[in-house]
Amino acid sequence: MKGPRKLKQKTVTLSSCEAEFMAATTAACHALWLRSLASELTGVEPKLVTLFVDNKSVIALMKNPVFHGRSKHIDTRFHFIRECIEKRQIVIEFVNTGEQRADVLTKALPGVKLDVMQQLLGVRDLEPC
């Protein structure tokens, strides 16, 4: 079994919606691989993969297989995520930008915001104050 690899997006995108659509597809591939690995290691079927997306246009593009005039140029390999949704391998849920848990891994956050993100992620201090 070959694992996911770190890649920069090789395609030039024309919009943030397109870039997030491609990133979500890559995230879905990695999540499904990790789910498969967890199943192999534990012998237990893991929970369904849920992707939290903070862009409603991206969600519409993922869930609606109808031809979109503005997205017709997107490489077909990125439409893999639609197939995953149809097969119920992953679930897409909208999350407000302010509650996007991935921000803690990609942005410098002020102390208050960092505290909120830690609570959302379930991070706890192991040493008493």
KOLBA-367101 format. One record per residue (C-alpha): residue number from 1; x, y, z. Coordinates in pm, whole numbers, plus 32768, in hexadecimal, padded with zeros to 4 digits. Last residue first. Layout:
<rs>
[r NUM [X Y Z]],
...
</rs>
This chain:
<rs>
[r 129 [7F49 89C7 8E24]],
[r 128 [7F29 884C 8E22]],
[r 127 [7FF9 8798 8D1A]],
[r 126 [7F51 86D6 8C01]],
[r 125 [7EC7 880E 8B57]],
[r 124 [7DAC 87A7 8A74]],
[r 123 [7D76 87A1 88FB]],
[r 122 [7C12 873E 889D]],
[r 121 [7C2C 87CB 873D]],
[r 120 [7B14 88C7 8774]],
[r 119 [7BAA 8924 88C7]],
[r 118 [7D02 8958 882E]],
[r 117 [7C65 8A2C 871D]],
[r 116 [7BBE 8B0E 881F]],
[r 115 [7D08 8B37 88DD]],
[r 114 [7DBD 8B8A 8797]],
[r 113 [7CB7 8C93 8748]],
[r 112 [7CF3 8D35 889B]],
[r 111 [7E6E 8D24 8875]],
[r 110 [7E7E 8DB9 8715]],
[r 109 [7EA1 8CBE 85F8]],
[r 108 [7FBF 8C8D 8503]],
[r 107 [7F24 8BC5 83EB]],
[r 106 [7F39 8A6A 834E]],
[r 105 [7F1D 8965 8462]],
[r 104 [7E31 8A26 8549]],
[r 103 [7D6A 8A87 8415]],
[r 102 [7D0F 8918 83DC]],
[r 101 [7C09 8930 84ED]],
[r 100 [7B2A 8A18 8421]],
[r 99 [7A4C 8AB5 852B]],
[r 98 [7A72 8C20 84BF]],
[r 97 [7A46 8BBB 8352]],
[r 96 [78F2 8B28 83A0]],
[r 95 [78DD 89B0 8367]],
[r 94 [7822 8907 824B]],
[r 93 [7823 878D 824B]],
[r 92 [7895 869C 813E]],
[r 91 [7871 8528 817C]],
[r 90 [7961 8422 80F9]],
[r 89 [794A 82BD 8078]],
[r 88 [77D9 82E8 802E]],
[r 87 [7804 825F 7ECC]],
[r 86 [7776 83A6 7E42]],
[r 85 [785B 8473 7F24]],
[r 84 [798E 83AD 7EBA]],
[r 83 [792B 83D2 7D4B]],
[r 82 [790E 8549 7D76]],
[r 81 [7A66 854F 7E1A]],
[r 80 [7AFF 84A8 7CE9]],
[r 79 [7A9F 85E1 7C23]],
[r 78 [7C05 865A 7C50]],
[r 77 [7C7C 8559 7B55]],
[r 76 [7B9B 85FE 7A53]],
[r 75 [7C7B 8731 7A3A]],
[r 74 [7BB8 886F 7A7D]],
[r 73 [7B6F 8923 7934]],
[r 72 [79F6 88ED 7946]],
[r 71 [79E4 89A9 7A8F]],
[r 70 [7938 8AEB 7A27]],
[r 69 [7847 8A3A 7940]],
[r 68 [77E3 8944 7A50]],
[r 67 [7772 87F0 79D0]],
[r 66 [7687 8748 7AC6]],
[r 65 [7735 8666 7BC1]],
[r 64 [76BE 8743 7CDF]],
[r 63 [7757 86E0 7E2D]],
[r 62 [78BC 8750 7DF8]],
[r 61 [786F 8895 7D3E]],
[r 60 [7764 88F1 7E3E]],
[r 59 [7859 88AC 7F5B]],
[r 58 [7961 8983 7EB1]],
[r 57 [7868 8AA0 7E88]],
[r 56 [7809 8A80 7FF9]],
[r 55 [7970 8ABB 806A]],
[r 54 [79C9 8A5D 81D0]],
[r 53 [79FD 88E9 8195]],
[r 52 [7A06 87E1 82A7]],
[r 51 [7A58 868E 8211]],
[r 50 [79B9 8565 82C1]],
[r 49 [7A45 8405 829A]],
[r 48 [7958 82F2 830E]],
[r 47 [79C1 8248 844E]],
[r 46 [7ACE 813F 844B]],
[r 45 [7A8C 7FCD 8400]],
[r 44 [7B4C 7F0B 8507]],
[r 43 [7C69 7E1B 84BA]],
[r 42 [7D4F 7F0B 856E]],
[r 41 [7E73 7F2F 847F]],
[r 40 [7DB8 7EEC 833B]],
[r 39 [7C93 7FC9 839B]],
[r 38 [7D7D 80E3 8400]],
[r 37 [7E32 80C2 82B2]],
[r 36 [7CEA 80CF 81F0]],
[r 35 [7C7C 8205 82AE]],
[r 34 [7DD0 82A3 8270]],
[r 33 [7DAF 8261 80F8]],
[r 32 [7C4D 82EB 80F8]],
[r 31 [7CC4 8424 81AC]],
[r 30 [7DE4 8456 80B8]],
[r 29 [7D03 843B 7F86]],
[r 28 [7BFD 851D 8025]],
[r 27 [7D08 8622 8078]],
[r 26 [7D7A 8620 7F0B]],
[r 25 [7C14 8657 7E9A]],
[r 24 [7BE7 8769 7F9C]],
[r 23 [7D21 8817 7F1A]],
[r 22 [7C9A 880C 7DB5]],
[r 21 [7B4D 88A1 7E20]],
[r 20 [7C03 89A3 7EF6]],
[r 19 [7CD1 8A15 7DCB]],
[r 18 [7B9C 8A25 7CEC]],
[r 17 [7ADC 8AF2 7DEA]],
[r 16 [7C09 8BD7 7E1C]],
[r 15 [7BF9 8C27 7CAA]],
[r 14 [7CB9 8BFE 7B65]],
[r 13 [7D96 8AE2 7BD4]],
[r 12 [7EF1 8A8E 7B56]],
[r 11 [7F21 891A 7B7A]],
[r 10 [804A 8880 7C2B]],
[r 9 [7FBB 88A0 7D8B]],
[r 8 [80E2 8860 7E69]],
[r 7 [80FF 86FA 7ED2]],
[r 6 [813D 863C 8012]],
[r 5 [8110 84CA 7FE1]],
[r 4 [7FFE 83DD 803A]],
[r 3 [8051 8275 8083]],
[r 2 [808F 814E 7F9D]],
[r 1 [8000 8000 8000]],
</rs>
